[in-house]
Amino acid sequence: MKLTSRNVALAAIFAALYYVLSLITPYIPAIAVPEIKISLEALIASIFGLILGPYLGSLTAFIGAIVAWSLPPGNMSPYGLPFLLSPPINALVTGLIFYRKWKGSFLIFSLLVIAFVFTPPVQPITENFYIAIAVLFDKIIALLLILPCVKFTKKLSAGQGSLFYFLLTFIGNQSDNMWGSFIFATPPVYEGIFGMSVDTVRFLFLASPFAYPAIRLIQAFIATLIAVPLMKTLEGTPWLWQRETILSALNGKKQQQSLA
């Protein structure tokens, strides 16, 4: 699909919306690391991927995140800099699945999981395997959920499609979290920016492994409340990135079966 003036206008509006949401939505400080703020408005990046597609959606999320980081109440804190790619990755992964390029999303998510295993807090893996388990168990679940989202779209999208959008936005928000975990586990970030030792980082990863999955579930629930009526309204219109989505392909098969 070519970049149109409609796409550019939507991207500008959504980037501005991201910033507006940063002004009115609360944030959750990371456990034992108040410098890291989990921004609830980042969940809107999933919607960007659904409407604008994986590429323009991720670019829009990146612009929105930079604006929110730069302008008040943001203060261009170095603590938030490493995590600016989290919302774009959410939009990219969500958009790739929705627009029938799920193998790309599976690859990106998988590479982030594998990369985390080779970071200093996890190495050597024979001694610190429990760090990997604590951090990755929910991400691996989200990664594997890509497969049923693709293979069982018909069942998951029954009715209003709430379950389908819930799983899809949960996967997107978990890919956001996966980037955050990976980049925080790299020495330039935990040593260079936060001034922490590798042992401190290991402790932080073990502090509350179930809190962050709960936050992602809440984000997915809110994103689903937005996505269901919005995508129903936009279905079949030129406002979506492409007409061919994982859901429209399913409808096409239904029509072919009825004609046969």
C-alpha positions in Angstrom: 0.0 0.0 0.0 1.3 3.4 -0.9 1.7 6.2 1.6 -1.2 8.5 1.1 -2.2 11.9 2.6 -4.8 10.0 4.6 -2.1 7.8 6.2 0.1 10.8 7.0 -2.8 12.7 8.6 -3.8 9.6 10.7 -0.2 9.2 11.8 0.1 12.8 12.9 -3.2 12.6 14.7 -2.3 9.3 16.5 1.2 10.6 17.4 -0.5 13.7 19.0 -3.0 11.4 20.7 -0.2 9.4 22.3 1.2 12.6 23.8 -2.2 13.7 25.0 -2.7 10.4 26.7 0.6 10.8 28.4 -0.7 13.9 30.0 -3.9 12.3 31.5 -3.0 8.7 32.1 -1.2 7.6 35.3 2.1 5.7 35.2 3.3 2.8 37.3 6.8 2.9 38.7 8.8 -0.3 38.1 9.3 -2.3 41.2 12.3 -1.0 43.2 13.3 1.2 40.3 11.2 4.4 40.5 13.2 5.9 37.6 11.6 3.5 35.2 7.9 4.4 34.5 5.5 2.0 33.0 3.4 4.3 30.8 -0.2 3.0 30.5 -0.7 5.1 27.3 1.8 2.9 25.6 -1.0 0.3 25.2 -2.4 2.5 22.4 0.5 1.4 20.2 -1.4 -1.8 19.6 -4.2 0.2 18.1 -1.7 2.0 15.9 -0.5 -1.3 14.5 -4.1 -2.4 13.8 -5.1 0.7 11.9 -1.9 2.1 10.4 -0.2 -1.3 9.8 3.1 -2.6 11.2 5.5 0.0 9.7 3.6 3.3 9.8 2.1 2.2 13.1 5.5 1.6 14.6 6.8 4.9 13.3 3.8 6.7 14.7 4.3 5.1 18.1 8.0 6.0 18.0 7.2 9.7 17.2 4.5 9.7 19.9 6.9 8.2 22.5 9.6 10.7 21.6 7.3 13.6 21.9 5.9 12.4 25.3 9.5 11.8 26.5 10.6 15.3 25.3 7.8 17.6 26.2 6.3 18.3 29.6 5.6 16.4 31.8 8.4 14.5 30.2 11.9 15.9 30.8 14.1 13.9 28.4 15.3 11.8 31.3 18.1 9.4 30.4 16.3 6.7 32.3 13.5 6.7 29.8 15.7 6.8 26.7 16.4 3.1 26.3 12.7 2.2 26.4 11.5 4.5 23.6 11.5 1.5 21.2 9.0 -0.4 23.4 5.8 1.1 21.9 7.0 0.8 18.3 7.8 -2.9 18.8 4.3 -3.3 20.2 2.8 -1.7 17.1 5.1 -3.7 14.8 4.3 -7.1 16.3 0.6 -6.4 16.5 0.4 -5.1 12.9 2.4 -7.9 11.4 0.1 -10.5 12.9 -3.1 -8.6 11.9 -1.9 -8.0 8.4 -1.0 -11.7 7.8 2.8 -11.4 8.2 2.8 -13.3 11.5 6.1 -15.0 10.7 7.9 -11.7 10.9 6.3 -10.9 14.3 7.3 -14.4 15.6 10.9 -13.9 14.4 11.2 -10.5 16.0 9.8 -11.6 19.3 11.9 -14.8 19.3 15.1 -12.9 18.6 14.4 -10.6 21.6 13.8 -13.7 23.8 17.0 -15.3 22.6 19.0 -12.1 22.9 18.0 -11.7 26.6 19.4 -15.2 27.4 22.8 -14.0 26.4 22.8 -10.8 28.5 25.1 -10.6 31.6 22.4 -11.1 34.3 21.5 -14.5 32.8 25.0 -15.7 32.0 26.2 -18.2 32.7 22.9 -19.9 32.0 23.8 -23.0 34.0 24.0 -20.8 37.2 21.4 -18.2 36.4 18.7 -20.1 34.6 16.2 -19.1 37.2 16.6 -15.4 36.1 15.6 -16.4 32.6 12.6 -18.4 33.8 11.4 -15.5 36.0 11.7 -13.0 33.2 10.7 -15.0 30.2 7.9 -17.4 31.3 5.1 -14.9 30.4 6.9 -13.7 27.3 7.3 -17.2 25.9 3.6 -17.8 26.6 2.8 -14.6 24.6 5.1 -15.7 21.8 3.5 -19.1 21.5 0.0 -17.4 21.5 0.8 -16.1 18.1 0.2 -19.5 16.6 -3.3 -20.0 17.9 -4.1 -16.4 17.0 -3.3 -17.3 13.4 -4.5 -20.9 13.3 -7.7 -20.5 15.3 -8.7 -17.0 14.2 -12.2 -18.2 13.3 -13.0 -19.4 16.8 -11.2 -16.6 18.6 -13.0 -13.9 16.5 -16.5 -15.3 17.1 -19.0 -12.7 18.1 -17.4 -9.3 18.5 -13.9 -10.7 18.3 -13.0 -9.7 21.9 -10.9 -12.7 22.6 -9.0 -12.4 19.4 -8.2 -8.7 20.0 -7.4 -9.4 23.7 -4.8 -12.1 22.7 -3.4 -9.9 19.9 -2.9 -6.8 22.1 -1.5 -9.0 24.9 1.1 -10.3 22.6 1.9 -6.8 21.4 2.2 -5.4 25.0 4.4 -8.4 26.0 6.7 -7.7 23.1 7.0 -4.1 24.4 7.9 -5.6 27.8 10.4 -8.0 26.2 12.3 -5.1 24.7 12.3 -3.4 28.0 13.7 -6.4 29.8 16.4 -7.0 27.2 17.6 -3.5 27.0 17.7 -3.1 30.8 19.8 -6.2 31.0 22.6 -4.7 28.8 25.6 -3.1 30.5 25.4 0.3 28.8 21.9 0.7 30.4 22.1 -0.9 33.9 25.7 0.2 34.4 26.0 3.3 32.3 22.6 4.9 32.9 21.3 3.4 36.1 24.7 2.8 37.8 23.7 -0.7 39.0 25.7 -3.9 39.3 24.8 -7.1 37.6 23.8 -8.6 40.9 21.4 -5.8 41.6 19.8 -6.3 38.2 19.4 -10.0 38.9 17.7 -9.2 42.2 15.3 -6.8 40.4 14.3 -9.4 37.9 13.4 -11.7 40.7 11.7 -9.1 42.9 8.2 -9.6 41.5 8.0 -11.7 38.3 4.1 -11.8 38.4 3.5 -8.1 38.7 4.5 -7.2 35.1 2.4 -9.9 33.4 -0.6 -8.6 35.4 0.1 -5.1 34.1 0.2 -6.4 30.5 -3.1 -8.2 31.0 -4.7 -4.9 32.2 -3.2 -3.1 29.2 -4.5 -5.7 26.9 -8.0 -5.5 28.5 -8.1 -1.7 28.0 -6.8 -2.0 24.4 -9.5 -4.6 23.7 -12.2 -2.2 24.9 -10.9 0.3 22.4 -10.1 -2.1 19.5 -13.4 -4.0 19.3 -15.8 -1.1 18.5 -13.1 0.8 16.6 -12.1 -2.0 14.3 -15.8 -2.9 13.7 -16.4 0.6 12.5 -13.4 0.7 10.3 -13.8 -2.8 8.8 -13.9 -2.6 5.0 -13.1 1.1 4.9 -10.0 2.7 3.3 -9.0 4.0 6.7 -7.2 0.7 7.5 -3.7 0.1 6.3 -4.8 -2.6 3.9 -8.1 -4.2 3.1 -6.6 -7.7 3.5 -6.3 -8.6 7.2 -6.3 -11.9 9.0 -10.0 -11.3 9.6 -11.0 -10.3 6.1 -9.1 -13.4 4.8 -11.3 -15.5 7.0 -14.5 -13.7 5.7 -13.3 -14.4 2.2 -13.1 -18.1 2.8 -16.6 -18.1 4.3 -17.9 -16.4 1.1 -16.1 -19.0 -1.1 -17.6 -21.8 0.9 -21.1 -20.4 0.7 -20.8 -20.1 -3.1 -19.5 -23.6 -3.4 
